[in-house]
Amino acid sequence: MEFLNYFDNVFTVYHIALLVGGTFAGIILGALPGLSPTMSVALLIPFTFHMKPESGLILLGAMYTATVAGGAISAILVNVPGAPANIATALDGHKMAQNGKAKNALHYCFISSFVGGVFGVFILIFFTPPLAALSLKFMSTELFWVAILGITIIATLDSKSVIKGLLSGLFGLMLATIGEHPTNAVERFVFTEHLESGVHIVVGLIGLFAMPQVWNLLENFYAKKNQVFSATGDATLIESFKLVFSKLKALSIGSIIGSIIGIIPGAGGQIAGIVAYDQSKKVSSNRENYGKGEPEAIIAAESANNSMVGPSLIPLLTLSIPGSPTAAVLLGGLLIHGIFPGHDIFTKNPEVIWTFIDSLIIAQILMLVIGLFLSRHSKWIMKVPDNYMAVGILLLAVFGTYSIQNNYSDVLIMFTLGTLMYFGSKAGFSPVPVVLGLILGTMTEEKFLLGNLIGNAKGSSFQHFTSGTINIVLISLCIASIVYGVYSSRKSKKN
């Protein structure tokens, strides 16, 4: 219980001011498409140069926590996820907004994010040594099967047709292969110079979600179908708390899955929400309501997104291996202050590390308070006329896309993918499997190629991929996911 001794360091006027400022700014930046948690935290690094180590880490930690949750705001209100981590939230969150319950959806989002976030921080506090050792066991083959497990849910994710879901996911996997080959740098599918750098994940995310929304809003405006949603919601804050805590199954699934994925170095927090969404759907008694505005879906996705924050720091602090891209930026924040992560970091720098970890708990509380306050004003966003909303989303999409790599080609790719997705959505195709294919395609290819090289050097690539307890467990989960997907598809057809 050593962490309790350092809360006094957090409760100073200066540190509380850093926490409030970092949390508020993080929620706002998280809601802007393109400004991912990684980018937001990276932007703050220069401002921490002249701070004390614990002060700089408090500011970065508050920003990290808040941006992960903040991305749900745009996902719910305008169907444009602020970051890849919020893709699953958009599936049901925006449906609730369209039904005039945007405030309710945002309540569920921030309450479940708080629960998942606190759960993840306590995992960080109490289970760091054994979980750090476990994270080392996830090498190229294990990460390959983690990616394959994610791919197995593509067919049934936000699509009324399994075939269309598979085709959408296949298109996403194809997008992931554009650009240079990971090992020999040979260019693939580069038909124009604009594709030389491939398709960045965030560029694809913005294009596939934001641009179809722009075209749909303009279509409604010129067809005189301008929709203004009430967005006031019909539940009080107390009722929202009661509903979230009545969904313990969704909360538990989201928090546990998010923590597990956060611990695994390189797995990527962007798949935590999607996997939690899928698993909660499989065990839910309301699975037929998923995709139509089901609170359980939001609760599972958002608790997973924030529960991975704390565990992603476990391999970072003890092994110098970041569990997520944002954790990699935080590693830079540690190193510039002369703090070198390792098994003895809690004995060499206890005041800095425990103060930082304690501040993450307070950041979760502030995220909840500020998020719920902002939820009260969601109605003003939803009352913006379609033509103004379209222009606003377009400006944010262009700004967010260009800011990723300062590359004009990214804007063209975003615009092209978005326009294709607009016409695809008319035919019943969904952007979610496409984005998931793009995210997992890159990871799958890289880990397979690396594992294949190691396996061939050992004599048998097949044996390398299919041996070991973790590999066997993950393969079994992949098979179970496929079998269940086929079974549920046939059952829904019979019904």
C-alpha positions in Angstrom: 0.0 0.0 0.0 3.0 2.2 -0.5 1.1 4.3 -3.1 -1.1 5.8 -0.4 2.0 7.6 1.1 2.4 9.9 -1.9 -1.1 11.4 -2.4 0.1 14.5 -0.5 2.4 15.3 -3.4 -0.6 15.2 -5.8 -2.8 17.5 -3.7 -0.8 20.7 -4.1 -2.3 23.7 -5.8 0.2 23.5 -8.7 -0.3 19.8 -9.4 -4.1 20.1 -9.1 -4.0 23.0 -11.6 -1.9 20.8 -14.0 -4.4 17.9 -13.6 -7.4 20.1 -14.3 -5.8 21.9 -17.2 -4.5 18.7 -18.7 -7.8 16.8 -18.3 -9.9 19.6 -19.8 -7.6 20.2 -22.7 -7.3 16.4 -23.2 -11.1 16.0 -23.5 -11.3 18.8 -26.0 -8.3 17.7 -28.1 -9.5 14.1 -28.0 -12.8 15.1 -29.5 -11.0 16.6 -32.6 -10.6 14.0 -35.4 -7.0 13.4 -36.1 -5.6 14.6 -32.8 -5.0 11.2 -31.3 -3.8 10.7 -27.7 -0.3 10.0 -28.9 -0.2 13.3 -30.8 -1.7 15.3 -28.0 0.8 13.9 -25.4 3.7 14.5 -27.8 2.7 18.1 -28.3 3.0 18.6 -24.5 6.5 17.1 -24.1 8.4 20.3 -24.8 6.4 22.1 -22.1 7.6 19.6 -19.5 11.3 20.3 -20.1 11.6 22.8 -17.2 9.2 21.1 -14.9 10.0 18.8 -12.1 9.8 15.1 -13.2 6.7 14.3 -11.3 5.0 17.6 -12.4 5.7 16.8 -16.1 4.5 13.3 -15.8 1.3 14.4 -14.0 0.5 16.7 -16.9 1.2 14.1 -19.5 -0.7 11.4 -17.7 -3.8 13.7 -17.3 -3.7 14.4 -21.1 -3.3 10.7 -21.9 -6.3 9.7 -19.8 -8.6 12.5 -21.0 -7.9 12.2 -24.7 -8.8 8.5 -24.8 -12.2 9.4 -23.3 -12.6 12.6 -25.2 -12.6 10.9 -28.6 -16.1 9.5 -27.7 -17.6 13.0 -27.9 -17.3 13.4 -31.6 -18.0 9.6 -32.1 -21.4 10.1 -30.4 -22.4 13.5 -31.6 -21.3 13.5 -35.2 -20.3 9.8 -35.9 -16.7 10.7 -36.3 -14.4 8.9 -33.8 -11.8 11.2 -32.3 -9.3 8.3 -32.4 -9.2 4.7 -33.5 -9.9 3.7 -29.9 -13.4 5.2 -30.2 -14.6 3.3 -33.3 -16.8 0.9 -31.4 -18.4 3.7 -29.4 -19.7 5.4 -32.6 -21.7 2.3 -33.6 -24.3 2.7 -30.9 -23.4 6.1 -29.5 -24.4 8.0 -32.6 -27.6 6.0 -32.9 -28.5 7.2 -29.4 -27.7 10.8 -30.4 -30.0 10.4 -33.5 -32.7 9.2 -31.1 -32.4 12.4 -29.0 -30.3 10.8 -26.3 -26.8 12.2 -26.9 -26.5 13.4 -23.3 -27.4 9.9 -22.0 -24.8 8.4 -24.3 -22.1 10.8 -23.1 -23.1 10.0 -19.5 -22.6 6.3 -20.1 -19.3 7.0 -21.9 -17.7 9.0 -19.1 -19.0 6.9 -16.2 -17.8 3.7 -17.8 -14.5 5.3 -18.8 -14.0 6.3 -15.2 -14.8 2.7 -13.9 -12.5 1.2 -16.5 -9.8 3.8 -15.9 -9.7 3.3 -12.2 -9.7 -0.5 -12.6 -6.7 -0.2 -15.0 -4.8 2.0 -12.6 -5.3 -0.5 -9.7 -4.0 -3.3 -12.0 -0.9 -1.1 -12.5 -0.5 -0.6 -8.8 -1.0 -4.1 -7.5 0.1 -6.4 -10.3 3.0 -4.7 -12.0 5.8 -7.3 -11.3 4.0 -10.5 -12.4 2.3 -8.9 -15.4 5.5 -7.3 -16.6 7.0 -10.8 -16.8 3.9 -12.1 -18.6 4.1 -9.2 -21.2 7.6 -10.4 -22.1 6.1 -13.7 -23.3 4.2 -12.0 -26.1 6.6 -12.1 -29.0 5.9 -12.0 -32.8 3.9 -15.2 -33.0 1.7 -14.3 -30.0 1.0 -10.9 -31.4 0.2 -12.4 -34.8 -2.5 -14.5 -33.2 -3.8 -11.5 -31.2 -4.3 -9.7 -34.6 -5.9 -12.8 -36.1 -8.3 -12.9 -33.2 -9.3 -9.4 -34.0 -9.7 -10.2 -37.7 -12.1 -13.1 -36.9 -14.8 -10.5 -35.7 -14.7 -8.5 -38.8 -17.5 -10.3 -40.6 -20.1 -9.7 -37.9 -19.1 -6.1 -36.9 -21.7 -3.5 -37.7 -22.9 -5.1 -40.9 -26.3 -6.7 -41.7 -24.6 -9.0 -44.1 -21.7 -11.3 -43.2 -20.6 -11.3 -46.9 -20.5 -7.5 -46.9 -18.7 -7.4 -43.6 -16.1 -9.8 -45.0 -15.7 -7.8 -48.2 -15.3 -4.6 -46.2 -12.7 -6.2 -43.9 -10.9 -7.6 -47.0 -10.8 -4.1 -48.5 -9.2 -2.8 -45.3 -6.6 -5.5 -45.3 -5.8 -4.6 -48.9 -5.4 -1.0 -47.9 -2.9 -2.1 -45.2 -0.6 -3.6 -47.9 -0.2 -0.4 -49.9 3.2 1.1 -49.7 6.6 -0.4 -49.0 7.0 -4.1 -48.0 8.0 -4.2 -44.3 11.2 -6.3 -44.9 12.5 -5.7 -48.4 11.1 -2.2 -49.0 9.6 -3.2 -52.4 6.7 -0.9 -53.3 3.2 -2.5 -53.6 0.1 -1.1 -55.2 1.7 2.3 -55.6 -0.1 3.5 -58.6 0.6 7.2 -57.9 3.2 9.1 -55.9 0.5 10.0 -53.3 0.5 6.3 -52.2 4.2 6.0 -51.6 3.8 6.2 -47.8 0.8 3.9 -47.7 -2.4 4.6 -45.9 -1.9 5.9 -42.4 -4.4 4.4 -39.9 -5.7 7.8 -38.7 -6.0 9.1 -42.3 -8.1 6.1 -43.1 -10.2 6.5 -39.9 -11.0 10.2 -40.7 -11.7 9.5 -44.3 -13.9 6.5 -43.8 -16.0 8.1 -41.0 -15.8 11.9 -41.5 -16.2 12.3 -45.2 -19.3 10.1 -45.6 -20.9 12.1 -42.8 -20.1 15.3 -44.6 -21.7 14.0 -47.8 -24.8 12.7 -45.9 -25.3 16.0 -44.1 -25.1 17.9 -47.4 -27.4 15.5 -49.0 -30.0 16.0 -46.3 -29.6 19.8 -46.5 -30.1 20.0 -50.2 -33.0 17.5 -50.1 -34.6 19.7 -47.4 -34.3 16.9 -44.9 -32.4 18.9 -42.3 -32.6 17.0 -39.0 -32.2 18.8 -35.7 -32.0 16.4 -32.8 -33.2 17.3 -29.3 -30.2 15.7 -27.7 -31.5 16.5 -24.2 -31.9 12.9 -23.1 -34.5 11.5 -20.8 -32.4 10.3 -17.9 -31.0 12.2 -14.9 -27.3 11.8 -13.9 -28.3 9.5 -11.0 -30.3 7.3 -13.4 -27.3 7.1 -15.7 -25.1 6.0 -12.9 -27.7 3.3 -11.9 -27.9 2.1 -15.5 -24.1 1.8 -16.0 -23.6 -0.1 -12.7 -26.5 -2.4 -13.5 -24.6 -3.5 -16.6 -21.8 -5.2 -14.6 -21.3 -7.8 -17.3 -20.4 -5.2 -19.9 -18.3 -3.2 -17.4 -16.4 -6.3 -16.4 -15.8 -7.5 -20.0 -14.6 -4.1 -21.1 -12.3 -3.5 -18.1 -10.7 -6.9 -18.2 -10.2 -7.0 -22.0 -8.9 -3.5 -22.0 -6.4 -4.3 -19.3 -5.2 -7.4 -21.0 -4.7 -5.7 -24.3 -3.0 -2.7 -22.6 -0.4 -5.0 -21.0 0.6 -6.6 -24.3 3.4 -4.5 -25.8 2.5 -3.4 -29.4 -1.0 -4.9 -29.4 -2.5 -1.4 -29.7 -5.2 0.1 -27.6 -7.2 0.9 -30.7 -8.5 -2.7 -30.8 -9.4 -2.9 -27.1 -12.8 -1.2 -27.6 -13.7 -3.2 -30.7 -12.8 -6.6 -29.1 -14.7 -5.7 -25.9 -17.7 -4.6 -28.0 -17.7 -7.9 -29.8 -17.3 -10.1 -26.7 -20.0 -8.2 -24.8 -22.3 -8.6 -27.7 -21.8 -12.4 -27.7 -22.8 -12.8 -24.1 -25.5 -10.1 -24.0 -29.2 -10.8 -23.7 -29.7 -7.6 -25.8 -27.4 -8.6 -28.6 -30.1 -7.8 -31.2 -30.1 -4.2 -30.1 -26.3 -3.8 -30.7 -25.8 -1.2 -33.5 -29.2 0.3 -32.8 -28.3 2.4 -29.7 -27.6 -0.1 -27.0 -26.1 1.4 -23.8 -24.3 -1.9 -23.0 -22.2 -1.5 -26.2 -21.0 2.0 -25.2 -20.3 0.8 -21.6 -18.2 -2.1 -22.8 -16.3 -0.1 -25.5 -15.4 2.9 -23.3 -14.5 0.9 -20.2 -12.1 -1.0 -22.3 -10.6 2.1 -23.9 -9.7 3.6 -20.5 -8.8 0.4 -18.6 -5.9 -0.1 -21.0 -4.2 3.2 -20.0 -2.8 2.0 -16.7 -1.7 -1.5 -17.8 0.0 0.0 -20.9 2.4 1.6 -18.4 3.4 -1.8 -16.8 5.9 -3.0 -19.5 7.0 0.7 -19.9 7.9 1.3 -16.3 9.5 -2.1 -15.6 10.9 -3.2 -18.9 11.2 0.0 -21.0 8.8 -1.6 -23.5 5.8 0.7 -24.2 2.4 -1.1 -24.3 0.9 1.5 -26.6 2.1 4.4 -28.9 1.2 6.9 -26.3 3.2 5.0 -23.7 6.1 5.3 -26.0 5.8 9.1 -25.9 5.6 8.9 -22.1 8.9 7.0 -22.2 10.5 10.0 -23.8 9.0 12.1 -21.0 10.8 9.9 -18.5 14.1 9.9 -20.3 14.4 13.6 -20.7 14.3 13.9 -16.9 17.0 11.3 -16.4 14.6 8.5 -15.2 15.4 5.2 -16.8 12.6 2.5 -16.5 13.6 -0.9 -15.1 12.8 -3.4 -12.5 14.2 -1.1 -9.8 12.4 2.1 -10.8 10.1 1.9 -7.8 13.1 1.8 -5.4 15.3 4.4 -7.2 12.6 7.0 -8.0 9.6 6.1 -5.7 8.5 9.7 -5.1 8.3 10.5 -8.9 6.7 7.2 -10.0 4.1 6.8 -7.1 3.1 10.5 -7.4 2.6 10.0 -11.1 0.5 6.8 -10.6 -1.6 8.4 -7.8 -2.3 11.4 -10.1 -3.8 9.0 -12.7 -6.5 8.1 -10.2 -7.3 11.8 -9.6 -7.2 12.4 -13.4 -9.9 9.7 -13.8 -12.1 11.5 -11.3 -11.6 14.9 -13.0 -12.2 13.3 -16.4 -15.6 12.1 -15.0 -16.6 15.5 -13.5 -15.5 17.6 -16.5 -16.9 15.1 -19.0 -20.3 15.0 -17.3 -20.3 18.8 -17.2 -19.6 19.0 -21.0 -22.4 16.4 -21.6 -24.9 18.9 -20.4 -24.1 21.2 -23.4 -24.2 18.5 -26.1 -27.6 19.8 -27.2 -25.9 22.8 -28.7 -23.8 20.7 -31.0 -26.8 18.6 -32.1 -28.8 21.7 -33.0 -26.3 23.0 -35.5 -27.9 22.9 -39.0 -26.7 20.2 -41.4 -24.9 22.5 -43.8 -22.9 24.2 -41.0 -22.1 20.9 -39.4 -20.8 19.5 -42.7 -18.5 22.5 -43.2 -17.2 22.1 -39.6 -16.6 18.4 -39.9 -14.8 19.0 -43.3 -12.5 21.6 -41.8 -11.6 19.4 -38.8 -11.1 16.4 -41.1 -8.7 18.3 -43.4 -6.9 19.9 -40.5 -6.6 16.7 -38.6 -5.4 14.7 -41.6 -2.8 17.2 -42.7 -1.4 17.6 -39.2 -0.6 13.9 -38.9 2.4 14.0 -41.3 2.1 17.5 -42.8 1.5 15.7 -46.1 -0.9 16.9 -48.8 -1.2 13.4 -50.1 -2.9 12.3 -46.9 -5.7 14.8 -47.5 -6.2 13.4 -51.0 -6.3 9.8 -49.7 -8.7 10.8 -46.9 -11.0 12.5 -49.4 -10.9 9.6 -51.9 -11.5 6.9 -49.2 -14.4 8.9 -47.7 -16.1 9.4 -51.1 -15.8 5.7 -51.9 -17.2 4.9 -48.4 -20.1 7.2 -49.0 -21.2 5.3 -52.1 -20.4 2.0 -50.3 -22.6 2.9 -47.4 -25.5 3.3 -49.9 -25.0 -0.4 -50.8 -25.0 -1.5 -47.2 -21.2 -1.6 -46.5 -19.9 -0.4 -43.2 -16.7 1.6 -42.5 -16.0 -0.3 -39.2 -14.7 -3.6 -40.8 -12.6 -1.5 -43.2 -10.9 0.4 -40.5 -10.4 -2.7 -38.4 -8.8 -4.5 -41.4 -6.5 -1.5 -42.0 -5.4 -1.5 -38.3 -4.9 -5.2 -38.0 -3.6 -5.8 -41.5 -0.4 -3.9 -40.8 0.2 -5.6 -37.5 -0.6 -9.0 -38.9 1.8 -8.8 -41.8 4.7 -7.4 -39.7 4.4 -10.0 -37.0 3.9 -12.9 -39.5 7.0 -11.9 -41.5 9.1 -11.6 -38.3 7.8 -14.9 -36.8 8.3 -16.6 -40.2 12.0 -15.6 -40.3 12.6 -16.8 -36.7 10.6 -20.0 -37.3 12.6 -20.8 -40.5 15.8 -20.2 -38.6 14.7 -22.7 -36.0 13.8 -25.3 -38.6 10.0 -25.1 -38.8 7.9 -22.0 -39.1 4.6 -23.9 -38.6 5.8 -25.3 -35.3 7.0 -21.9 -34.2 3.6 -20.4 -34.7 1.6 -23.3 -33.1 3.7 -24.2 -30.1 3.7 -22.6 -26.7 0.8 -22.2 -24.2 -0.1 -18.7 -25.2 -0.2 -19.5 -28.9 -2.4 -22.5 -28.3 -4.8 -20.5 -26.1 -5.0 -17.7 -28.7 -5.5 -20.2 -31.6 -8.3 -21.8 -29.6 -9.9 -18.4 -29.0 -9.7 -17.7 -32.8 -11.4 -21.0 -33.6 -14.1 -20.4 -31.0 -14.7 -16.8 -32.3 -15.2 -18.1 -35.9 -17.5 -21.0 -34.8 -19.6 -18.7 -32.7 -19.8 -16.1 -35.5 -21.1 -18.8 -38.0 -23.5 -20.1 -35.4 -24.9 -16.7 -34.5 -25.2 -15.8 -38.2 -27.2 -19.0 -38.9 -29.4 -18.5 -35.8 -30.2 -14.9 -36.8 -31.2 -16.1 -40.3 -33.5 -18.7 -38.9 -35.1 -16.1 -36.6 
